[in-house]
Amino acid sequence: MLRAVLDANVYVSALLHPEGPPGQILQRLLRDAAFVVVLSPPIMEEVLRALNYPKVRRFLHEGVQPEPWFEDVAVLADMVGGDLALPGICPDPDDAKYLAAALEGRAAYVVTGDRQFLGLGEHEGVSIVTPRAFLNLLRA
């Protein structure tokens, strides 16, 4: 089964645009258990922080509660410790937590919409892919 780490921007995009690739990825996880999502405490903190940004809250669809929705994801996740440090690997040091979680959790993919992060391409066998590319992998 595919194992993947999802960037915070994928979770936010999934809530704001459930019909887009990020939303479809999360639907495949929540409805079909089509892959294993890997999470770490630092990723959970960033996702919860991002879901509570006023600019995100303003655009949520009526009745959408981001925290319970993300809790549903977290319950299904393979949780890793988040203890691995990868200094100097990513152009943005804040992205290193995603690669670290992927390595700790034996995930083959990090899914992100961050162009700079995508530019890294791959690290130690972990492919950094767009939501559309990952959705295509799930469909294959």
C-alpha positions in Angstrom: 0.0 0.0 0.0 1.2 3.5 -0.8 2.5 5.6 2.1 2.6 9.3 1.9 3.1 12.5 4.0 0.9 15.4 3.1 2.0 19.0 3.4 -0.2 21.4 5.4 -1.0 23.1 2.1 -2.7 19.9 0.9 -4.9 19.7 3.9 -5.9 23.4 3.6 -6.6 23.1 -0.1 -8.6 20.0 0.5 -10.9 21.8 2.9 -11.2 25.0 0.7 -11.6 23.1 -2.6 -12.9 19.6 -1.9 -13.4 19.0 -5.6 -9.7 19.6 -6.5 -6.9 17.0 -6.4 -6.1 17.7 -2.7 -9.8 17.2 -1.8 -10.0 14.0 -3.8 -6.8 12.7 -2.1 -8.4 13.2 1.3 -11.6 11.7 0.2 -9.7 8.6 -1.0 -8.1 8.4 2.4 -11.2 8.9 4.5 -13.6 6.9 2.4 -11.5 4.2 0.8 -8.3 4.0 2.9 -6.6 4.1 -0.5 -3.2 4.9 1.1 -1.5 5.3 4.5 -0.9 8.8 5.6 2.1 9.4 7.8 1.9 12.2 10.4 4.3 13.5 13.1 3.6 15.9 16.0 5.3 18.8 14.2 3.2 18.3 11.1 0.0 18.1 13.2 0.9 21.4 14.9 1.5 23.1 11.5 -1.7 21.8 10.0 -3.9 22.8 12.9 -2.2 26.3 13.0 -2.8 26.7 9.2 -6.5 25.6 9.5 -7.0 28.3 12.1 -5.6 31.2 10.1 -8.3 33.8 9.7 -7.7 33.9 5.9 -8.5 30.2 5.8 -11.4 30.3 8.1 -13.0 33.1 6.1 -13.2 30.8 3.0 -14.4 27.6 4.6 -17.7 26.2 3.4 -20.7 26.6 5.7 -20.7 24.0 8.4 -17.2 22.8 7.9 -15.3 22.2 11.2 -11.6 21.8 10.4 -10.5 20.4 13.7 -12.9 17.4 13.8 -12.2 16.8 10.1 -8.4 16.7 10.7 -8.9 14.5 13.8 -10.6 12.0 11.4 -7.4 12.0 9.4 -5.1 11.8 12.4 -7.0 8.7 13.7 -6.2 6.9 10.4 -2.6 8.0 10.3 0.6 6.1 11.0 2.1 8.5 13.6 5.8 8.8 13.9 7.9 10.6 16.6 9.1 13.5 14.5 12.5 13.2 16.1 14.6 12.9 12.9 16.5 16.2 12.0 17.4 16.9 8.4 19.2 20.3 8.5 20.2 21.9 5.2 18.2 19.5 3.0 15.2 21.7 2.0 15.4 25.2 0.6 12.9 26.2 3.3 14.0 24.6 6.6 10.4 24.4 7.7 9.8 21.7 5.0 12.3 19.3 6.5 9.7 18.0 8.9 7.8 16.4 6.0 10.8 14.6 4.6 11.8 13.5 8.1 8.4 12.1 8.7 8.5 10.3 5.4 11.8 8.7 6.2 10.7 7.8 9.8 7.4 6.4 8.5 8.8 4.6 5.4 6.7 6.7 3.1 7.6 6.8 -0.6 5.9 10.2 -1.2 5.6 13.7 0.2 2.7 15.5 -1.4 2.9 19.3 -1.7 1.7 22.2 -3.7 4.9 24.2 -2.7 6.8 24.8 -5.9 10.1 25.4 -4.1 9.7 22.2 -2.2 8.7 20.3 -5.3 12.0 21.6 -6.9 13.9 19.2 -4.6 12.3 16.3 -6.5 13.5 13.4 -4.4 15.5 12.7 -1.2 16.8 9.3 -0.1 14.1 7.5 -2.1 11.2 9.8 -1.1 9.6 11.4 -4.1 8.2 14.9 -3.7 5.1 15.2 -5.9 2.1 17.4 -6.6 -1.3 16.5 -5.4 -2.4 15.8 -9.0 0.6 13.4 -9.6 -0.2 11.6 -6.3 -3.9 11.4 -7.2 -2.9 9.8 -10.5 -0.8 7.2 -8.6 -3.8 6.4 -6.5 -5.9 5.9 -9.6 -3.4 3.6 -11.3 
